[in-house]
Amino acid sequence: MNLPYVEHIKKFTTKPVVCAGRMQPDAAAEAIARGGIDAMGVGRQLLCDPEFITKIREDRLADVRPCIACHGACLPFNGLNGKGTDIDPMHVEMGRCVLNPRTNNETKYSNAPAKTPKRIAVIGGGIGGMETAIQASLRGHRVDLYEKTDRLGGVFNAAAAMSFKEKDRELLEWYKRSLQKSGAAVHMNTEIGDIERLDADIVVIATGAHAKKLRIPGAERAITAADFLDGRAEAGDRVVIIGGGLTGCEIAYELALSGKHPSIVEMTEHLVGAKGICMANSSMLRELLRFHKVPAYLNSSCESITDGGVVIKTPEGEKAIPADTVILSVGYSPDERFSSLKEKKNRTKQEKEIYFIGDCDKVGSLKTVIKQAYELVQKISYGK
Ligand SMILES: Cc1cc2nc3c(=O)[nH]c(=O)nc-3n(C[C@H](O)[C@H](O)[C@H](O)COP(=O)(O)OP(=O)(O)OC[C@H]3O[C@@H](n4cnc5c(N)ncnc54)[C@H](O)[C@@H]3O)c2cc1C
């Protein structure tokens, strides 16, 4: 993204000029060949995959774990403190990586073979299930992963669907490739109902979460964010998005980019106010929405959904907003299919160990899901 500016600077100096900022090796090679810059600088991508340079040299670019520029662990602060008012000093973090918890934690997360290889069944092929299967296989466990649909990636497919999420789509491809290379046996279109029948010492439940619904008149007229993003439902021209968190705001931006007319209704006083989202990302998104003149009704709640739109309660009183489509983006609740097992002290009748990870344990993000998978494999492999 900085290349044109850095090439311009090079015209005014005899010193070597290095360009950084989401540089891709092919673009860098071209720029160096034409004399536009002297070298490529790499920061975040090296935190994400420390073997980046080795993989370029060995012509293994498809093996590079792609940095998605989420900034969830590499940048010094994570923005608003959840109340949307200030920077939270408790969430200062630096030089780590959401996608690679081993970065700057190399002694905490060992790569050595497991002391006692186990038979592990992973239920769910979302990011949580895939990460667990990859990490466990790499340590010598025998892993079977069961996914009920014909698609790996779970809810992250919806997250990656927007036009500007090309790096998220690359990440999904990287997960599928890494899972295949890991040697784990993957059973697609296989819904697990009874875990007693699984041939395993350990069962890892990673079944994700379900979209929350609103209990308001006309709620059935709305579509969910995932329905829209996965292409199961289309949006008309005037779209009201209920929920101004990260997903709701990204959908509004995507709709604005495609020439549609979105509005956002948000209960709190801030858009993208959740804890843990880097300010570089959240403030940019707010700026983009302002640039595209997307109306945002803050401190407002949706009272009802009608044939012609929504009725909302704002601090100034009730207001009707006309809409062709209403998209609900009000969060997720953990899948409860296996939750009764949580009370059984992590054991089944056949003494299988059971663990819950990812959104089915507590709805989170890539950061929480991937970290949980690493910590679980660490515990299973080395007992700590
Ligand atoms: C629209 C959207 C945007 C998001 N954007 C971001 C973002 O930008 N950054 C970020 O960090 N996080 C984001 N998140 C959150 C992040 O994607 C999730 O926290 C994470 O992907 C959850 O992974 P998971 O493996 O726990 O669950 P899931 O992805 O839900 O995977 C669960 C899998 O289990 C399968 N399954 C369920 N029951 C069974 C069964 N009985 N047998 C077999 N298989 C079963 C399901 O089919 C599914 O594939 C977003 C979420 C959404 C919904």
The ligand as an SDF file (V2000), in Angstrom:
LIG
                    3D

 53 58  0  0  0  0  0  0  0  0999 V2000
  -20.0270  -12.8220   10.3160 C   0  0  0  0  0  0  0  0  0  0  0  0
  -18.8650  -13.0540   11.2430 C   0  0  0  0  0  0  0  0  0  0  0  0
  -17.7200  -12.2880   11.1160 C   0  0  0  0  0  0  0  0  0  0  0  0
  -16.6340  -12.5180   11.9610 C   0  0  0  0  0  0  0  0  0  0  0  0
  -15.5230  -11.7630   11.7880 N   0  0  0  0  0  0  0  0  0  0  0  0
  -14.4440  -12.0050   12.5660 C   0  0  0  0  0  0  0  0  0  0  0  0
  -13.2410  -11.2630   12.4020 C   0  0  0  0  0  0  0  0  0  0  0  0
  -13.1530  -10.3910   11.5260 O   0  0  0  0  0  0  0  0  0  0  0  0
  -12.1880  -11.5280   13.2320 N   0  0  0  0  0  0  0  0  0  0  0  0
  -12.2510  -12.4910   14.1870 C   0  0  0  0  0  0  0  0  0  0  0  0
  -11.2720  -12.7030   14.8910 O   0  0  0  0  0  0  0  0  0  0  0  0
  -13.3790  -13.2170   14.3790 N   0  0  0  0  0  0  0  0  0  0  0  0
  -14.4670  -12.9930   13.5910 C   0  0  0  0  0  0  0  0  0  0  0  0
  -15.5990  -13.7180   13.7850 N   0  0  0  0  0  0  0  0  0  0  0  0
  -15.6160  -14.7410   14.8400 C   0  0  0  0  0  0  0  0  0  0  0  0
  -14.8780  -16.0110   14.3930 C   0  0  0  0  0  0  0  0  0  0  0  0
  -15.1160  -16.2520   13.0250 O   0  0  0  0  0  0  0  0  0  0  0  0
  -15.3630  -17.1820   15.2490 C   0  0  0  0  0  0  0  0  0  0  0  0
  -15.1290  -16.8720   16.6200 O   0  0  0  0  0  0  0  0  0  0  0  0
  -14.6490  -18.4980   14.9270 C   0  0  0  0  0  0  0  0  0  0  0  0
  -14.4920  -18.6890   13.5450 O   0  0  0  0  0  0  0  0  0  0  0  0
  -15.4210  -19.6560   15.5700 C   0  0  0  0  0  0  0  0  0  0  0  0
  -14.7820  -20.8860   15.2550 O   0  0  0  0  0  0  0  0  0  0  0  0
  -15.3340  -22.2570   15.8740 P   0  0  0  0  0  0  0  0  0  0  0  0
  -14.4740  -23.3150   15.2760 O   0  0  0  0  0  0  0  0  0  0  0  0
  -15.4110  -22.1720   17.3430 O   0  0  0  0  0  0  0  0  0  0  0  0
  -16.8500  -22.4060   15.3840 O   0  0  0  0  0  0  0  0  0  0  0  0
  -17.5150  -22.4850   13.9360 P   0  0  0  0  0  0  0  0  0  0  0  0
  -16.7830  -21.7160   12.9380 O   0  0  0  0  0  0  0  0  0  0  0  0
  -18.9560  -22.1530   14.1460 O   0  0  0  0  0  0  0  0  0  0  0  0
  -17.3790  -24.0210   13.5260 O   0  0  0  0  0  0  0  0  0  0  0  0
  -18.1810  -25.0390   14.0720 C   0  0  0  0  0  0  0  0  0  0  0  0
  -18.2660  -26.1620   13.0500 C   0  0  0  0  0  0  0  0  0  0  0  0
  -18.8250  -27.2990   13.6750 O   0  0  0  0  0  0  0  0  0  0  0  0
  -19.7060  -27.9400   12.7610 C   0  0  0  0  0  0  0  0  0  0  0  0
  -20.6360  -28.7490   13.5810 N   0  0  0  0  0  0  0  0  0  0  0  0
  -21.5810  -28.2980   14.4520 C   0  0  0  0  0  0  0  0  0  0  0  0
  -22.1860  -29.3460   15.0680 N   0  0  0  0  0  0  0  0  0  0  0  0
  -21.6130  -30.4760   14.5710 C   0  0  0  0  0  0  0  0  0  0  0  0
  -21.8140  -31.8640   14.8260 C   0  0  0  0  0  0  0  0  0  0  0  0
  -22.7290  -32.2970   15.7160 N   0  0  0  0  0  0  0  0  0  0  0  0
  -21.0620  -32.7680   14.1490 N   0  0  0  0  0  0  0  0  0  0  0  0
  -20.1190  -32.3410   13.2500 C   0  0  0  0  0  0  0  0  0  0  0  0
  -19.9020  -31.0290   12.9700 N   0  0  0  0  0  0  0  0  0  0  0  0
  -20.6220  -30.1070   13.6300 C   0  0  0  0  0  0  0  0  0  0  0  0
  -20.3440  -26.7650   12.0280 C   0  0  0  0  0  0  0  0  0  0  0  0
  -20.9050  -27.1710   10.8000 O   0  0  0  0  0  0  0  0  0  0  0  0
  -19.1450  -25.8190   11.8620 C   0  0  0  0  0  0  0  0  0  0  0  0
  -18.4510  -26.0760   10.6570 O   0  0  0  0  0  0  0  0  0  0  0  0
  -16.7120  -13.5110   12.9630 C   0  0  0  0  0  0  0  0  0  0  0  0
  -17.8750  -14.2660   13.1010 C   0  0  0  0  0  0  0  0  0  0  0  0
  -18.9340  -14.0450   12.2470 C   0  0  0  0  0  0  0  0  0  0  0  0
  -20.1760  -14.8620   12.4170 C   0  0  0  0  0  0  0  0  0  0  0  0
  1  2  1  0
  2  3  1  0
  2 52  2  0
  3  4  2  0
  4  5  1  0
  4 50  1  0
  5  6  2  0
  6  7  1  0
  6 13  1  0
  7  8  2  0
  7  9  1  0
  9 10  1  0
 10 11  2  0
 10 12  1  0
 12 13  2  0
 13 14  1  0
 14 15  1  0
 14 50  1  0
 15 16  1  0
 16 17  1  0
 16 18  1  0
 18 19  1  0
 18 20  1  0
 20 21  1  0
 20 22  1  0
 22 23  1  0
 23 24  1  0
 24 25  2  0
 24 26  1  0
 24 27  1  0
 27 28  1  0
 28 29  2  0
 28 30  1  0
 28 31  1  0
 31 32  1  0
 32 33  1  0
 33 34  1  0
 33 48  1  0
 34 35  1  0
 35 36  1  0
 35 46  1  0
 36 37  1  0
 36 45  1  0
 37 38  2  0
 38 39  1  0
 39 40  1  0
 39 45  2  0
 40 41  1  0
 40 42  2  0
 42 43  1  0
 43 44  2  0
 44 45  1  0
 46 47  1  0
 46 48  1  0
 48 49  1  0
 50 51  2  0
 51 52  1  0
 52 53  1  0
M  END
$$$$
